[in-house]
Amino acid sequence: MLLTPLLTGVLETSLNSLLFRDRSMKAARLRLAGKVLRIELQELASPLVLIFSEQRVDVLGQSDDTADCTVRSRISVLLKLRDRQQLSPLMRSGELIVEGDIQVVQQLVGLLDLAEWDPAEWLAPYIGDIAAQGVTQAFGKGANLLKKGLQRQQNYVAETLTEEWRVAPGPLEVVWFNEEVDATVRSAEALIARMDKLEGKR
């Protein structure tokens, strides 16, 4: 429970910076004014309640306000909503459960899709412009290195599988081998039967 005020504070600052900074998004923001969105996440004991006004969004750990819309999901699923195309597939798969006015979620996802995600701008007030730019660039380089490493690993796995498939026998070869084994077994059985007969004659 101690984490909730910290979490709601960080989330509130981030959302206000992201959604209420750009004037071009004002018309889209006004559609959410007066709406209350309740988000229940499996990872958190208490819900997150987003209360939208014309100037800002307040994020609370609990609220007596009746929610216009309630969303139940996991954090990893919510992160996918940066792409508005993911909303319908996630709802169909049951990973995202929406109760109430679905337009609240659609409008918020639309706003997030319009917003520019620049980590340097978020960090600048806390550590300064130059340091924020440096941290963002370093993080970007690290992410690129990680991505290249993963791609190399994927290529290696793909090549290994391809080589394995080349070495592995084809379906016809397996059938031929099985027939040869059966023939050898039959020959061995016939030989044992002949030997038994010869033993009997003695």
C-alpha positions as CSV (number, residue, x, y, z in Angstrom):
1,M,0.0,0.0,0.0
2,L,3.0,2.3,0.6
3,L,3.9,2.2,-3.0
4,T,0.4,3.5,-4.1
5,P,1.0,7.2,-3.4
6,L,4.4,7.1,-5.2
7,L,2.9,5.2,-8.1
8,T,-0.1,7.5,-8.5
9,G,2.2,10.5,-8.2
10,V,4.6,9.3,-10.9
11,L,1.7,8.3,-13.2
12,E,-0.1,11.6,-12.7
13,T,3.0,13.6,-13.5
14,S,3.8,11.5,-16.5
15,L,0.3,11.6,-18.0
16,N,-0.1,15.3,-17.5
17,S,3.2,15.9,-19.1
18,L,2.4,13.6,-22.0
19,L,-1.3,14.5,-22.6
20,F,-1.7,18.1,-21.5
21,R,1.5,19.7,-22.9
22,D,0.7,19.8,-26.6
23,R,-2.0,22.4,-27.6
24,S,-2.9,20.5,-30.8
25,M,-4.3,17.7,-28.6
26,K,-6.8,20.0,-26.8
27,A,-9.9,19.0,-28.8
28,A,-9.1,15.3,-28.2
29,R,-8.6,16.0,-24.4
30,L,-11.9,17.8,-24.1
31,R,-13.8,14.6,-25.0
32,L,-12.4,13.1,-21.8
33,A,-13.2,16.1,-19.5
34,G,-15.4,15.1,-16.6
35,K,-14.9,11.3,-17.2
36,V,-13.7,8.9,-14.6
37,L,-11.7,5.8,-15.6
38,R,-11.0,3.0,-13.1
39,I,-8.1,0.7,-13.8
40,E,-7.8,-2.6,-11.9
41,L,-4.5,-4.3,-12.4
42,Q,-3.6,-7.9,-11.3
43,E,-0.3,-6.7,-10.0
44,L,-1.8,-4.0,-7.7
45,A,-3.9,-4.5,-4.6
46,S,-5.8,-1.2,-5.1
47,P,-7.2,0.3,-8.3
48,L,-5.9,3.4,-10.2
49,V,-8.6,6.0,-10.7
50,L,-8.1,8.6,-13.5
51,I,-10.3,11.7,-13.2
52,F,-10.1,13.9,-16.3
53,S,-10.8,17.7,-16.3
54,E,-10.1,20.2,-19.1
55,Q,-6.7,21.2,-17.7
56,R,-5.3,18.0,-16.2
57,V,-5.8,14.4,-15.1
58,D,-5.7,13.4,-11.4
59,V,-4.6,9.8,-10.5
60,L,-5.9,8.4,-7.2
61,G,-5.5,5.1,-5.4
62,Q,-9.2,5.1,-4.6
63,S,-12.2,7.4,-5.2
64,D,-15.8,7.7,-4.2
65,D,-16.6,9.0,-7.7
66,T,-18.6,6.5,-9.9
67,A,-16.4,5.3,-12.8
68,D,-17.7,5.9,-16.3
69,C,-15.5,3.0,-17.4
70,T,-13.7,0.2,-15.6
71,V,-10.7,-1.6,-17.1
72,R,-9.3,-4.9,-15.8
73,S,-6.0,-6.2,-17.1
74,R,-2.2,-6.5,-16.4
75,I,0.5,-3.9,-16.7
76,S,2.2,-5.7,-19.7
77,V,-1.1,-5.5,-21.6
78,L,-1.7,-1.8,-20.8
79,L,1.7,-1.0,-22.3
80,K,0.6,-2.4,-25.6
81,L,-2.1,0.2,-25.8
82,R,0.4,2.8,-27.0
83,D,-0.7,1.4,-30.4
84,R,-4.5,2.1,-30.8
85,Q,-4.8,-0.9,-33.2
86,Q,-4.1,-3.2,-30.3
87,L,-7.3,-2.3,-28.3
88,S,-9.8,-4.5,-30.2
89,P,-7.6,-7.6,-30.4
90,L,-6.7,-7.4,-26.7
91,M,-10.4,-7.1,-25.8
92,R,-11.3,-10.0,-28.1
93,S,-8.6,-12.2,-26.5
94,G,-9.9,-11.4,-23.0
95,E,-6.6,-9.9,-21.9
96,L,-8.3,-6.5,-21.5
97,I,-11.8,-6.4,-19.9
98,V,-13.7,-3.2,-20.4
99,E,-17.0,-2.4,-18.5
100,G,-19.1,0.7,-19.0
101,D,-18.5,3.5,-21.5
102,I,-15.9,2.0,-23.9
103,Q,-15.4,5.4,-25.5
104,V,-13.5,6.6,-22.5
105,V,-10.8,3.9,-23.2
106,Q,-10.9,4.6,-26.9
107,Q,-10.4,8.3,-26.4
108,L,-7.5,7.8,-23.9
109,V,-5.8,5.3,-26.2
110,G,-6.3,7.8,-29.1
111,L,-4.6,10.5,-27.0
112,L,-1.7,8.2,-26.1
113,D,-1.3,7.4,-29.8
114,L,-1.1,11.1,-30.7
115,A,1.3,12.0,-27.9
116,E,5.0,12.3,-28.5
117,W,7.1,10.0,-26.3
118,D,10.3,11.9,-25.6
119,P,12.0,10.6,-22.4
120,A,14.5,13.5,-22.5
121,E,11.7,16.1,-22.0
122,W,10.4,14.1,-19.0
123,L,13.9,13.9,-17.4
124,A,14.9,17.5,-18.1
125,P,13.1,19.1,-15.1
126,Y,14.8,16.7,-12.7
127,I,18.4,16.4,-14.0
128,G,18.7,19.2,-16.6
129,D,18.5,19.3,-20.4
130,I,22.1,18.2,-21.3
131,A,22.1,15.3,-18.8
132,A,18.6,14.2,-19.9
133,Q,19.7,14.2,-23.5
134,G,22.8,12.2,-22.6
135,V,20.8,9.6,-20.6
136,T,18.3,9.3,-23.4
137,Q,21.0,8.8,-26.1
138,A,22.8,6.3,-23.9
139,F,19.6,4.4,-23.3
140,G,18.9,4.5,-27.0
141,K,22.3,3.1,-27.8
142,G,21.9,0.4,-25.2
143,A,18.5,-0.6,-26.6
144,N,19.9,-0.7,-30.1
145,L,22.8,-3.0,-28.9
146,L,20.3,-5.2,-27.2
147,K,18.1,-5.3,-30.3
148,K,21.1,-6.2,-32.5
149,G,22.2,-8.9,-30.0
150,L,18.7,-10.4,-30.1
151,Q,18.6,-10.3,-33.9
152,R,22.0,-12.1,-34.0
153,Q,20.8,-14.7,-31.6
154,Q,17.6,-15.2,-33.7
155,N,19.7,-15.6,-36.9
156,Y,22.0,-18.1,-35.1
157,V,19.0,-20.2,-34.0
158,A,17.4,-20.0,-37.5
159,E,20.7,-21.2,-39.1
160,T,21.1,-24.0,-36.5
161,L,17.6,-25.2,-37.1
162,T,18.1,-25.1,-40.9
163,E,21.4,-27.1,-40.6
164,E,19.6,-29.6,-38.3
165,W,16.8,-30.0,-40.9
166,R,19.4,-30.6,-43.6
167,V,21.1,-33.3,-41.5
168,A,17.8,-34.9,-40.4
169,P,16.4,-37.6,-42.8
170,G,13.5,-36.7,-45.0
171,P,10.1,-38.5,-44.8
172,L,10.8,-40.9,-47.6
173,E,14.2,-41.8,-46.1
174,V,12.4,-42.7,-42.8
175,V,9.9,-44.9,-44.6
176,W,12.7,-46.7,-46.5
177,F,14.7,-47.2,-43.3
178,N,11.6,-48.7,-41.5
179,E,11.0,-51.1,-44.4
180,E,14.6,-52.2,-44.3
181,V,14.4,-52.8,-40.6
182,D,11.2,-54.8,-41.0
183,A,12.9,-56.9,-43.8
184,T,16.0,-57.5,-41.7
185,V,13.7,-58.7,-38.7
186,R,11.8,-61.0,-41.1
187,S,15.1,-62.5,-42.4
188,A,16.4,-63.0,-38.9
189,E,13.2,-64.7,-37.9
190,A,13.3,-67.0,-40.9
191,L,17.0,-67.9,-40.2
192,I,16.1,-68.7,-36.5
193,A,13.2,-70.9,-37.7
194,R,15.5,-72.8,-40.1
195,M,18.1,-73.3,-37.3
196,D,15.4,-74.6,-35.0
197,K,14.3,-77.2,-37.7
198,L,17.9,-78.3,-38.2
199,E,18.3,-78.7,-34.4
200,G,15.1,-80.8,-34.4
201,K,16.4,-83.1,-37.1
202,R,19.5,-83.8,-35.1
